[in-house]
Amino acid sequence: MRLDVTLNNFRNQRVIIHAKHDSISICLNHFNNSLNFDREGRIISVFLNGHTFQRSEDNRYLVKWKTDKLGSPLTMRRSLEPKEIQEFFTNARETVREVLEALQLQKMKALIEQHIPVSEAKAVQEWMQRILTYTLDRYAERAREFLQIYKPISILPPDQYRSLVVQGTEGCHYNQCSFCTFYKDREFRIKTPAEFRKHLKDIRKYYGESLRLRRTIFLGDANAIVTPQKTLLKFLDAINEEFDITPPGMEKEDRTLWKKAHPIHFNGIVSFMDCFTSKQKTVDEFKEMAARNLKRVYIGVETGSDPLLAFLNKPGRSEEICEAVDHVKKADLSVGLIIMVGIGGMKFNAEHIEKTVKLLRSLPLSEHDLIYFSEFVQLPEMPYTHKALEERIRPLSPTQIKTQMTLMRQQLRATYPVPPAKLSVYDVRDFMY
């Protein structure tokens, strides 16, 4: 539904309100500015004057914007300070209040001209009133609730930023890769099936109608697939019992009717997996997972170079990556493969390109699979940083990193058939849950 109103303020702005089944958008200044909220009235994102603001479930605020530095477009990002959060929130709230007042003054004739039933216009007004019930204190309270249900959600693949995360495991069972700091704050633990079922019910209560925004279910943390098969299947069964997942194989019309009857639904389950998990799981076991709506697993390949994998203290080698992907594909699951661009610096640059492209070309990938190129973000606290300094490994410059990524993508596109999978770029600094 679309409503067109005019604010009676000094700007006399025209406002377009888009109310959808899962969210509402308030667009101003010919769509140059927009505010987006979920069904519960909670902020999703705000775009103002070329800047995108996002809020995480644990109550952090990030702002991103584009800049042209030295002739090359860059995405800049930073966290907001408390004073900035207050200013941002006050401005957003005032805009919503003005729009609601203008909507309440909308004449019946104007609604008829827009072909908007009065009942729907009132529903939008109620939605906007819910938005105004959220103060900064209420958002802080919501963050505390979130952290009682979840361990911090450290990272997800880009296509899963709108997934519903459920944590069957907490942390990473290996947690010794020299370049990763995502799970250093927690011990690895597998929930019991009873704990997991309670976790799912707490999640449903916490999200409420905002679950409509979530597209898939991500079984976390770092590698839930390593869970013993009997327990893992209980996790998957519990997910299927608690949430509606779109049945496979339906015709388009039947699927549309089914989704209408199930406004909160998900398009399958996905998860992270380490390449050495394939030694613990058979093809038949992956098929058992697929029968319970597991659709895709994501593997941090990082590189096809065995010496570089050893330098990164990452278990598994290229041969094991091939075996893992083979097992998964034989179970009719898709894969998402993550390649770390720039890691290993100049010492490994040429081999990283050559061996990674060779590995990816050897895999039985299809158009349903994903290959992500993720720029390595080096941090002072990483063991990798200390080891690279000790061995005097010179890091790649931003231009060299871009060149490395371009070469890998060009060489992959040169294969036949083209492309072997969907190729995309992944920046971990963009992640907010």
URSUL-V939992 format. One record per backbone hydrogen bond with DSSP energy under -1.0 kcal/mol. CO is the residue of the C=O (numbers start at 1). NH is the residue of the N-H. E is the energy in kcal/mol with one decimal. If there is no record, write none. Layout:
co,nh,e
CO,NH,E
CO,NH,E
//
This chain:
co,nh,e
1,19,-2.8
3,17,-3.1
5,15,-3.3
7,9,-1.3
13,7,-3.1
15,5,-2.5
16,27,-3.0
17,3,-2.5
18,25,-2.6
23,20,-3.1
24,37,-2.4
25,18,-2.6
26,35,-1.9
27,16,-2.4
28,33,-1.9
29,32,-1.5
33,28,-2.7
34,47,-3.2
35,26,-2.7
36,44,-3.1
36,45,-1.1
37,24,-2.5
38,41,-1.7
42,38,-2.4
45,36,-2.6
46,53,-3.5
47,34,-2.4
48,51,-2.0
51,48,-2.7
52,64,-2.2
53,46,-2.1
54,62,-2.5
56,59,-2.0
60,56,-2.7
61,80,-2.3
62,54,-2.5
63,78,-1.9
64,52,-2.7
65,76,-3.4
67,74,-3.3
69,72,-1.7
72,69,-1.7
74,67,-2.5
76,65,-2.1
78,63,-2.6
81,85,-2.5
82,86,-2.1
83,87,-2.0
84,88,-3.0
85,89,-2.9
86,90,-2.4
87,91,-2.3
88,92,-2.3
89,93,-2.6
90,94,-2.2
91,95,-2.0
92,96,-2.1
93,97,-2.3
94,98,-2.3
95,99,-2.4
96,100,-2.6
97,101,-2.2
98,102,-2.2
99,103,-2.4
100,104,-2.4
101,105,-1.2
103,106,-1.0
107,111,-1.8
108,112,-2.3
109,113,-2.3
110,114,-1.4
111,116,-2.5
112,115,-1.4
117,121,-2.0
118,122,-2.4
119,123,-1.8
120,124,-2.0
121,125,-1.9
122,126,-2.4
123,127,-2.0
124,128,-2.4
125,129,-2.0
126,130,-1.8
127,131,-1.8
128,132,-1.7
130,133,-1.1
131,134,-1.5
135,139,-2.2
136,140,-2.1
137,141,-2.1
138,142,-2.3
139,143,-2.0
140,144,-1.8
141,145,-1.9
142,146,-2.3
143,147,-2.1
145,149,-1.0
146,150,-2.7
157,160,-2.3
158,161,-1.3
160,163,-2.0
162,215,-1.9
164,218,-2.4
166,168,-1.0
166,220,-2.9
168,191,-2.6
170,189,-1.9
171,222,-1.4
177,180,-1.1
178,384,-2.4
183,186,-1.3
189,170,-2.7
192,196,-2.6
193,197,-2.2
194,198,-1.9
195,199,-2.4
196,200,-2.3
197,201,-1.9
198,202,-2.6
199,203,-2.1
200,204,-2.3
201,205,-2.1
202,206,-2.4
203,207,-2.5
204,208,-2.2
207,210,-1.8
208,211,-1.5
209,212,-1.8
210,213,-1.6
211,214,-1.4
215,267,-3.1
216,164,-3.2
217,270,-2.6
218,166,-2.7
220,168,-1.5
220,169,-2.1
223,226,-1.5
224,227,-1.9
228,232,-2.7
229,233,-2.7
230,234,-1.2
231,235,-2.1
232,236,-2.3
233,237,-2.6
234,238,-2.3
235,239,-2.1
236,240,-2.2
237,241,-1.8
238,242,-2.2
239,243,-2.5
244,266,-1.9
251,255,-2.8
252,256,-2.3
253,257,-2.1
254,258,-2.5
255,259,-2.5
256,260,-1.8
257,261,-1.8
266,246,-2.8
268,217,-2.2
269,295,-3.5
269,296,-1.0
270,219,-3.0
271,298,-2.5
274,277,-1.5
275,278,-1.0
276,279,-1.2
277,280,-1.8
277,281,-1.3
282,286,-2.0
283,287,-2.1
284,288,-1.8
285,289,-1.6
286,290,-2.5
287,291,-2.2
289,292,-1.3
289,294,-1.9
290,293,-1.7
293,269,-2.6
295,334,-2.4
296,271,-1.3
297,336,-2.1
298,273,-2.6
299,301,-1.7
299,338,-2.4
301,303,-2.5
302,340,-1.6
305,309,-2.3
306,310,-2.3
307,311,-2.1
308,312,-2.0
309,314,-2.4
310,313,-1.3
312,178,-2.6
317,321,-2.0
318,322,-2.2
319,323,-1.9
320,324,-2.6
321,325,-2.6
322,326,-2.3
323,327,-2.3
324,328,-2.2
325,329,-2.7
326,330,-2.0
328,333,-1.8
329,332,-1.8
334,297,-1.8
335,370,-2.4
336,299,-2.8
337,372,-3.5
338,302,-3.0
339,374,-3.5
341,376,-3.0
342,345,-1.3
344,348,-1.3
348,352,-3.2
349,353,-2.0
350,354,-2.4
351,355,-2.9
352,356,-1.7
353,357,-2.2
354,358,-2.1
355,359,-2.4
356,360,-2.6
357,361,-2.3
358,362,-1.2
363,365,-2.1
366,369,-1.8
369,422,-2.5
370,337,-2.9
371,424,-2.3
372,339,-3.4
373,426,-2.6
374,341,-2.9
379,382,-1.5
382,386,-1.2
383,387,-2.3
384,388,-2.8
385,389,-1.9
386,390,-2.3
387,391,-2.1
388,393,-2.8
389,392,-1.1
394,346,-2.8
397,401,-2.6
398,402,-2.1
399,403,-2.2
400,404,-2.5
401,405,-2.3
402,406,-2.5
403,407,-2.7
404,408,-2.1
405,409,-2.3
406,410,-2.7
407,411,-2.5
408,412,-2.0
409,413,-2.3
410,414,-1.1
412,415,-1.5
422,371,-2.9
424,373,-2.4
427,430,-2.0
428,431,-1.3
//
